[in-house]
Amino acid sequence: MAETMKDIMHPGSGTKQDPHFPHAPEEWTKASAESTAKAEGIELTADHWALVNALQEYFAKNESPHIRALHDALDEKFHSQGGIKYLYQLFPGGPVAQGCRIAGLNPPAGSTDESFGSVQ
């Protein structure tokens, strides 16, 4: 029997969670985020990490977020820096779509629409 009482009472507690990203998906790592960002031509700065953290926190609280609600929440959270316009400077592929990929999250429905010509 490989399971201990701790495993039964607290499943997943054996995985090491990055203390800077407490809401990150279990399989996500900073290294995977850096690799994804590099492949998309982005060098992650503290400002980028702030959005990654915000996205992970939002998804932890809202299992199936609606694109409009997420967009509005990000605009409000980053209002002092310039809101969504500021986030598009950080993630030209879209702060929701590209940000979610780097944060290890599935973007909500409607965040990309290739037929409409939206960014990816």
C-alpha positions, 0 to 999 in steps of 0.5 A: 500500500503506497498511500499514507494517511497524509496522502489520503487526507491531503492529496497532492501535498507531496508536490512542491508548490512555488511559494511565489505562485500559490495558485499555480496548476500542479503541473506548472513550473516557472521553467515551463513558463519561461520556455513557453514565453521564450518560444513566443518571443517574450522575456519575462520580467517582474511585470509579466510574472505579476500577470501570470500570478493574477491569472492563476489566482483568478482561475483558482477562484473561478473554475470556468471564467467568462472572457469578459469578466476576466478581461474586466478583472485584469483591467481593474487590477492593473488600472494604475499601470494602464489597464488592458492597454498596458497588458497588451504591451507585455503580452502582444499576443493578448494578455488573456490568451498568451498570458494563460498559455504561459501561466499553464491555464486553458484560456476561456472560450472566446479569448481567441477567434481566428476567423475574426483575426484576433491575436493569439 
